[in-house]
Amino acid sequence: MAEIIIALGDATVKTVVLTAGELTVGRAPSCDIHLDDKTVSRRHARFTFSNRGLVVEDLDSRNGTYVSGRQIGRHVVVPGDVVTIGPYSITFRDLPLAAEEARFEEENQSGETLISALDAASISRAEDVKQGLVSAEAATRRLTALYDLGQRLSGRLEASEIADAFLDTVFEVFPKIDRAIVLLEDRFSHDLVPIAVRPQSTSGEIRVSRTVIGTVLKERQAVVCSDTLRDERFKGAVSLQDLRVRAVMCAPLLVGDRVIGMVELDSERGLVFGDDDLRLLIGLASQVSIAVDNGRLYEEIEQSRRLAAIGQTVSSVAHCIKNVLNGIEGGLFIAKKGLENSLEDKIAKGWGMLERNAAFLKTLVLDMLDYSKQRPPEYEDVEVRKLLGEIEDFVSGRAAKGQIELTVDVDSSLGNVKLDPTRMKRALLNIVANAIEATEPGGKVSIRARACGDHLTITISDTGSGIPEDKLRTIFEPFFSTKGSKGTGLGLPVTKKIIEEHSGRIEVKSQPGKGTTFEISLPIT
C-alpha cells in the first residue's frame, strides 16, 4: 500500500496512506495534511493519486514547493523523490511502478516533456551550491560521488583509465541507466571520438547520437531529457531512434571555456532524470576534465623532456665527434706532408694522432652502446685478485709515466665471486684511469678489495685534485665531464649502470685538493 511519510529533521511526524483522490497540504486546519509552521502557506500544495501515479502541485504558495531541491509547479512523483515544504521532508513508500512511466505523459506549457539545459561551467564550480539552489541531500550526494571518483582517479594519467574510473562511479550513482559513454576530442581531427563505453557493444561498433552531441556543443551546456521521442529538440533524430534512446543526460568536458570531450548517459526505457541528476553528472564530468587535462599536460612535459634529452645527447655526441674529426684531419694533414716529403717522423706523428683519435672514437661508441642498452650481466666465477691484476697491468705504464704510485691490495681470504668479468673490468678501468689522470706526479692511487659479509667491497682512492662539492651531484649524469674535450662524459654513467646491473651500488667521497674515493659494493653470489 502506497504511503506518504512526513519528517521534520530526523523524526517522522506522520504517515498517510494514499487512496485515490486528492490530499491538500498546508497550515490551515482544514487541510488533509496539516503542517503547523509559519513557512508553510495555508493551502500550500496538493497531492493527486490515481492508478497512473502520484502528482504533486504547488498551490501558489509563498515559499514554494521543492522536489529534490528543484522548485516545481506540477510534478509526477517517482520512487526516490523528496518533496520539501517549509522545514518538512516528504518521502514515499510503495509507489506503483506506473508512477515512473506517468512522468512521460506530463507535458509542460510549451508542449515539451521535462527537459533542462544547465550551465556546466558554473555548476562545476559549485555556484549552484553556494547560491542555495541545491538541497542538503543533493549536495551530500554530489560530494560523496565526487569523493569516490576522486579516489578512483588518483594516480591515473591515461585517458582510458580515467574514463574507466568514471564509468565505475557512474553506474553506482545511476544504477538504472543502460549505457554510459565518454568521448574525447581527437588532437588532430578535433572530432569527438568514443574512448570508453559501457556496456561494451557486442558488435564492436560504438554508436553515438550526433543529435545529442550537436545540441550540447552548440549550446555549451549540459542537457537532460526524459523522453527524446516527445521532445521538440530531438524530432527527426534518426540516430536516437536507431539507438532506441528514450532518456538521456549529456554534459560537456570543459577546460576553461574549451570543450575537450563529453559524457553521455542514456536509457532505452523510461527513466526520470531531474536537474539534480544533471548537476551531479556535471560535477563528475568536471573531475574527469581536470584529470584528462592533467594527463595531457604530463604527457606534453614528458615529451618535452624526451626531446630535450635527445637534443642534449645529439649536441654532446656531435661535439665529441667534431673533436675526433679535428684530430683525424690534423693527423691526416701531418701524415700527408710526411709522405710528400719522405719525412718518417712526420708520418709517425700523423699516424699516432690517427691511432689516438680512432681509439677515442671507439671508446665513445662503446660507451654509448653500454649506456643506451640494458644488458644483463653474463655471470662467471671470477677471481678478484686476477681481475684487479689485469687492471693493474693495463694502467701501470700510464701510472709510471706520470710518476704515480699504484698499489693493489686484495684480501687473502677473498675467493671467487660471480661477476661479468668483461663489463666489470670496463667499469673499474673507467674509475682507475680517471684517478690516475687526476693525480699529480708523486701522488698515489690505491685499489683495495675486501669481503664484507655477503658483499664484495672495492675501494679506489687517489690523492689527486678532488671534485668540488657542487659537481659531485652531477658526475654520474651523461655527458658531464671535467676533462673538456679529452672525455666523452659517459665513462662514470656507464660504470654506475654496469654496477647497478650487478645489483650493486657505488658511492663517492671527495675533498678538493686532497683526493677522491670511490667505494663499490657488489653481491658475492
C-alpha positions in Angstrom: 0.0 0.0 0.0 1.4 3.4 -1.0 2.2 5.8 1.8 3.3 9.4 2.3 5.9 9.8 5.1 6.4 13.3 6.6 9.5 14.0 8.6 10.8 17.0 10.5 14.6 16.7 10.7 15.3 13.1 11.6 11.9 12.5 13.3 8.9 11.1 11.4 5.9 13.4 12.1 3.1 11.3 10.5 2.5 8.7 7.8 -0.5 8.9 5.5 -1.9 6.0 3.5 -2.6 7.0 -0.1 -6.0 6.4 -1.6 -7.4 7.5 -4.9 -8.3 11.2 -4.9 -6.8 14.4 -3.6 -4.9 15.4 -0.5 -4.3 19.1 0.4 -1.2 20.1 2.4 -1.0 23.3 4.3 -1.0 25.3 7.6 -4.8 25.6 7.6 -6.5 23.1 10.0 -8.9 22.2 7.2 -6.1 20.7 5.0 -5.9 16.9 4.8 -2.3 17.1 5.9 -1.8 19.8 8.5 1.7 21.2 8.8 1.9 23.8 11.6 4.8 26.1 10.6 4.8 29.7 9.6 6.9 29.0 6.4 4.1 26.8 5.2 1.2 28.5 3.4 -2.4 27.9 4.5 -3.1 25.9 1.3 0.5 25.1 0.2 0.3 22.0 -2.1 -1.9 19.2 -3.4 -1.3 15.5 -4.0 -3.4 13.7 -6.5 -3.3 9.9 -6.6 -4.6 7.6 -9.2 -3.7 4.3 -10.9 -1.5 6.4 -13.2 0.6 7.6 -10.3 1.0 10.4 -7.8 1.2 14.1 -8.8 2.2 17.0 -6.5 1.1 20.5 -7.4 2.1 23.8 -5.8 -0.9 26.0 -4.9 0.8 29.3 -5.4 2.4 29.0 -2.0 4.5 31.9 -0.7 7.8 29.9 -0.2 7.3 27.3 -3.0 7.3 23.5 -3.2 10.5 21.7 -4.0 11.3 18.2 -5.3 14.9 17.0 -4.7 16.0 20.6 -4.4 14.2 21.9 -7.6 11.2 24.2 -7.3 8.2 22.8 -9.1 4.7 23.9 -10.2 3.5 20.4 -11.1 5.4 17.2 -10.8 4.9 13.5 -11.2 6.3 11.8 -8.2 8.6 8.7 -8.7 10.4 6.4 -6.2 13.3 8.3 -4.6 11.8 11.8 -4.9 11.9 14.0 -1.8 9.3 16.8 -1.6 10.2 19.7 0.6 7.5 22.0 2.1 8.9 24.5 4.6 11.1 22.5 7.0 9.3 19.3 6.3 10.7 16.5 4.1 8.1 14.2 2.4 9.1 10.8 1.1 7.1 8.0 -0.4 6.8 4.2 0.1 5.5 1.5 -2.3 4.5 3.9 -5.1 3.1 1.9 -8.1 5.6 1.3 -10.9 3.3 3.1 -13.2 4.3 6.3 -11.5 7.6 6.4 -13.2 6.1 6.0 -16.7 3.4 8.5 -15.8 6.1 11.3 -15.8 6.4 10.9 -19.5 2.8 11.7 -20.1 3.1 15.0 -18.3 3.8 18.0 -20.6 4.7 21.5 -19.7 3.1 24.6 -21.0 5.2 24.6 -24.3 4.1 21.1 -25.1 7.6 19.7 -24.4 8.5 17.0 -21.9 10.6 17.7 -18.9 13.9 18.9 -20.3 16.6 21.2 -18.8 19.8 22.8 -20.0 22.2 23.9 -17.3 25.4 26.0 -17.3 28.1 23.3 -16.9 30.8 25.8 -16.1 29.1 27.4 -13.2 27.9 24.1 -11.7 31.4 22.6 -12.0 32.5 25.5 -9.8 29.6 24.6 -7.4 28.0 28.0 -7.9 24.5 26.4 -7.5 25.5 25.1 -4.1 26.9 28.5 -3.0 23.7 30.2 -4.1 21.5 27.7 -2.1 19.9 26.2 -5.3 20.6 22.7 -4.1 19.1 20.8 -1.2 21.3 19.4 1.6 20.5 15.9 0.4 21.5 16.6 -3.2 24.7 18.4 -2.1 25.7 15.5 0.1 25.0 13.1 -2.7 27.2 15.1 -5.1 30.0 15.4 -2.5 30.0 11.7 -1.8 30.1 10.8 -5.5 32.9 13.4 -6.2 35.0 12.0 -3.3 34.5 8.4 -4.6 35.5 9.4 -8.2 38.5 11.4 -6.8 39.8 8.3 -5.0 39.4 6.3 -8.2 41.2 8.9 -10.3 44.2 9.1 -8.0 47.4 8.4 -9.9 45.6 7.9 -13.3 47.1 9.7 -16.2 45.9 7.7 -19.2 42.6 8.9 -20.7 41.3 5.3 -21.0 42.0 4.6 -17.3 40.3 7.9 -16.3 37.3 7.0 -18.4 37.0 3.6 -16.8 37.1 5.1 -13.3 34.4 7.5 -14.3 32.2 4.7 -15.6 32.6 2.7 -12.4 31.3 5.6 -10.4 28.5 6.5 -12.9 27.0 3.0 -12.7 27.0 3.1 -8.9 25.4 6.6 -8.8 22.9 5.9 -11.7 22.2 2.2 -11.5 19.2 2.2 -13.8 20.9 3.6 -16.9 21.5 1.3 -19.9 24.7 2.9 -21.3 27.4 5.4 -20.5 29.9 6.7 -22.9 32.9 9.0 -22.7 34.1 11.0 -25.8 37.3 13.0 -26.2 38.4 15.4 -28.8 41.0 14.0 -31.2 44.1 16.2 -31.1 44.5 16.1 -34.9 41.0 16.0 -36.4 39.3 17.8 -33.4 36.4 15.3 -33.8 34.8 13.8 -30.7 35.7 10.1 -30.6 34.5 7.5 -28.1 37.2 6.2 -25.8 35.1 4.2 -23.4 31.6 2.8 -23.4 29.7 0.5 -21.0 28.2 -1.9 -21.6 30.5 -2.9 -24.4 28.9 -3.2 -27.8 28.6 -6.9 -28.9 29.2 -5.8 -32.5 32.3 -3.9 -31.6 30.7 -0.7 -33.1 30.2 2.2 -30.7 27.2 4.3 -32.0 26.6 7.8 -30.6 23.8 10.2 -31.1 25.2 13.1 -33.1 21.9 15.0 -32.3 22.8 15.0 -28.6 26.4 15.9 -29.3 25.4 18.7 -31.6 22.9 20.1 -29.1 25.4 20.2 -26.2 28.3 21.6 -28.4 26.0 24.3 -29.9 24.7 25.5 -26.5 27.8 24.6 -24.5 25.5 23.4 -21.8 24.6 20.2 -20.1 21.3 18.7 -21.3 18.8 16.3 -19.7 15.8 14.9 -21.4 13.4 12.2 -20.1 11.7 11.4 -23.3 13.5 12.1 -26.6 10.5 10.9 -28.6 8.3 13.7 -27.4 10.8 16.5 -27.2 10.9 19.1 -29.9 14.7 19.4 -29.8 15.2 15.8 -30.9 12.4 15.4 -33.5 13.8 13.7 -36.6 16.8 12.4 -34.8 17.3 9.2 -36.7 20.3 8.2 -34.6 18.3 8.4 -31.4 15.6 6.3 -32.9 18.1 3.7 -34.2 19.7 3.5 -30.8 16.3 3.3 -29.2 17.4 6.0 -26.7 14.5 7.5 -24.7 16.1 9.2 -21.7 19.4 10.9 -22.0 21.8 13.1 -20.0 24.8 14.7 -21.5 27.5 17.0 -20.1 30.5 18.6 -21.8 34.0 18.1 -20.5 35.3 21.7 -20.1 38.8 23.0 -19.6 38.3 26.7 -19.1 35.9 27.7 -22.0 37.1 24.9 -24.3 35.2 21.7 -24.8 37.6 18.7 -24.8 35.0 16.0 -24.7 31.6 14.8 -23.5 30.0 12.3 -21.3 26.6 10.8 -22.1 24.2 8.6 -20.1 21.1 7.1 -21.8 18.4 4.5 -21.4 16.1 2.7 -23.7 13.3 2.7 -21.2 11.5 5.5 -19.3 13.8 7.0 -16.7 13.2 10.3 -15.0 16.3 12.4 -14.9 16.0 15.6 -12.9 18.1 18.7 -12.5 19.9 17.3 -9.5 20.9 14.3 -11.6 22.3 16.6 -14.3 24.0 18.7 -11.7 25.7 15.6 -10.3 26.8 14.4 -13.7 28.3 17.9 -14.4 30.2 17.7 -11.2 31.6 14.2 -12.1 32.4 15.4 -15.6 34.4 18.4 -14.2 36.6 15.9 -12.3 37.1 13.9 -15.5 38.0 17.1 -17.4 40.7 18.0 -14.8 42.1 14.5 -14.8 42.3 14.3 -18.6 43.8 17.7 -18.9 46.4 16.9 -16.2 47.2 13.7 -18.1 47.7 15.6 -21.3 49.9 18.2 -19.6 52.0 15.4 -18.1 52.4 13.8 -21.5 53.5 17.1 -23.0 56.0 17.7 -20.2 57.4 14.2 -20.7 57.6 14.7 -24.4 59.5 18.0 -23.9 61.9 16.2 -21.5 62.5 13.5 -24.0 63.1 16.0 -26.8 65.4 18.0 -24.5 67.3 14.8 -23.6 67.6 13.8 -27.3 68.8 17.4 -28.1 71.4 17.3 -25.4 72.6 13.8 -26.5 72.9 14.8 -30.1 74.7 18.0 -29.2 77.2 16.3 -26.9 77.8 13.4 -29.3 78.3 15.9 -32.2 80.8 17.9 -30.0 82.8 14.7 -29.2 82.8 13.6 -32.8 83.8 17.0 -34.0 86.8 16.9 -31.7 87.7 13.5 -33.1 87.4 14.6 -36.7 89.6 17.6 -36.0 92.2 15.2 -34.6 91.9 12.9 -37.6 92.1 15.8 -40.0 95.3 17.0 -38.2 96.8 13.6 -38.3 96.0 13.1 -42.0 97.5 16.5 -42.8 100.8 15.8 -41.0 101.0 12.3 -42.4 100.3 13.6 -45.9 103.1 16.2 -45.6 105.4 13.5 -44.3 104.6 11.2 -47.3 105.1 14.1 -49.8 108.5 15.0 -48.3 109.5 11.5 -47.3 109.8 12.6 -43.6 109.3 9.5 -41.4 109.0 11.4 -38.2 106.1 13.4 -39.7 104.4 10.2 -40.9 104.9 8.6 -37.5 103.4 11.7 -35.7 100.4 11.8 -38.0 99.8 8.1 -37.7 100.0 8.4 -33.9 97.3 11.1 -34.0 95.1 8.9 -36.2 95.5 5.9 -33.8 94.6 8.0 -30.7 91.5 9.5 -32.3 90.4 6.2 -33.6 90.7 4.7 -30.1 88.8 7.7 -28.7 86.0 7.2 -31.2 85.8 3.5 -30.4 85.5 4.4 -26.7 82.8 6.8 -27.4 80.8 4.3 -29.4 81.2 1.6 -26.8 80.2 3.9 -24.0 77.1 5.0 -25.9 76.1 1.3 -26.6 76.7 0.4 -23.0 74.7 3.3 -21.7 71.8 3.0 -24.1 71.0 -0.7 -23.8 70.0 -2.8 -20.8 72.5 -5.7 -20.7 72.0 -8.4 -18.0 75.5 -9.5 -16.7 76.9 -12.7 -18.1 78.0 -14.1 -14.8 81.1 -16.2 -14.3 83.2 -17.3 -11.3 85.8 -14.6 -11.2 89.0 -14.5 -9.1 89.1 -10.9 -7.8 92.9 -10.9 -7.5 93.3 -11.9 -11.1 90.7 -9.3 -12.3 92.4 -6.4 -10.4 95.8 -7.7 -11.6 94.7 -7.3 -15.2 93.6 -3.7 -14.5 96.9 -3.0 -12.8 98.8 -4.3 -15.8 96.7 -2.2 -18.1 97.3 1.1 -16.3 100.7 0.6 -14.7 102.6 2.1 -17.7 100.4 5.2 -17.6 100.9 5.5 -13.8 104.7 5.1 -14.1 104.9 7.7 -16.8 103.1 10.1 -14.6 105.3 9.2 -11.6 102.3 8.0 -9.7 102.5 5.1 -7.1 99.9 2.5 -7.9 99.0 -0.2 -5.3 96.6 -3.2 -5.4 95.6 -4.9 -2.1 93.3 -7.9 -2.2 92.1 -9.7 1.0 93.8 -13.1 1.1 90.5 -14.7 2.3 88.5 -13.4 -0.6 87.6 -16.3 -3.0 85.8 -16.3 -6.3 82.7 -14.1 -6.9 80.0 -14.1 -9.5 80.6 -11.2 -12.0 80.5 -10.4 -15.6 84.3 -10.1 -16.0 84.4 -8.2 -19.3 81.9 -5.4 -18.2 83.1 -5.2 -14.6 86.7 -4.7 -15.9 85.4 -1.9 -18.1 83.6 -0.3 -15.2 86.7 -0.4 -12.8 89.1 0.8 -15.5 87.0 3.9 -16.0 87.5 4.8 -12.3 91.1 3.8 -12.1 92.0 5.7 -15.3 90.2 8.8 -14.0 92.1 8.6 -10.7 95.5 8.4 -12.5 94.6 11.4 -14.7 93.5 13.4 -11.6 96.7 12.7 -9.6 99.8 14.9 -9.8 103.3 13.4 -10.1 104.4 11.9 -6.7 100.8 11.1 -5.8 99.2 7.7 -5.0 96.3 5.6 -6.4 95.3 2.6 -4.4 92.9 -0.3 -5.2 91.6 -2.4 -2.3 89.2 -5.4 -2.3 87.6 -6.8 0.9 84.8 -9.2 1.8 82.1 -7.5 3.9 79.6 -10.2 4.9 77.9 -11.3 1.7 79.2 -8.4 -0.3 82.5 -7.6 -2.1 83.8 -4.1 -1.4 86.2 -2.5 -3.9 87.7 0.9 -2.9 89.6 3.1 -5.4 91.3 6.1 -3.8 93.6 8.8 -5.2 95.5 11.8 -3.8 94.5 13.9 -6.7 92.8 17.3 -7.1 89.4 16.1 -5.8 86.0 17.0 -7.0 84.2 20.2 -5.9 81.0 19.6 -3.9 78.7 21.2 -6.4 79.9 18.8 -9.1 79.7 15.6 -7.0 75.9 15.5 -7.7 76.4 15.5 -11.5 79.4 13.2 -12.1 77.1 10.3 -12.9 75.0 12.3 -15.4 75.6 11.5 -19.1 77.9 13.9 -21.0 79.1 15.6 -17.8 82.9 15.7 -17.9 85.6 17.7 -16.1 88.2 16.7 -18.8 86.9 19.1 -21.5 87.5 17.6 -25.0 89.5 14.7 -23.6 86.5 12.9 -22.1 83.2 11.5 -23.5 81.2 12.3 -20.4 79.9 8.7 -20.4 82.6 6.9 -18.5 81.2 7.2 -15.0 77.5 6.9 -16.1 78.4 3.6 -17.8 80.3 2.5 -14.7 77.3 3.2 -12.5 75.0 1.4 -14.9 77.2 -1.7 -15.0 77.4 -1.8 -11.2 73.7 -1.4 -10.7 73.0 -4.1 -13.3 75.1 -6.3 -11.0 72.7 -5.3 -8.2 75.5 -3.3 -6.6 76.0 0.3 -5.6 78.7 2.9 -6.0 79.4 5.9 -3.7 81.9 8.7 -3.9 83.6 10.9 -1.4 85.9 13.8 -2.3 87.8 16.7 -0.9 89.2 19.3 -3.2 93.0 19.3 -3.1 93.1 16.1 -1.0 91.7 13.4 -3.3 88.7 11.2 -4.1 87.5 7.8 -3.0 85.0 5.5 -4.9 83.5 2.6 -3.0 81.8 -0.2 -4.9 79.7 -2.8 -3.2 78.7 -6.0 -5.1 76.9 -9.1 -4.0 79.4 -12.0 -3.8 76.8 -14.6 -5.1 
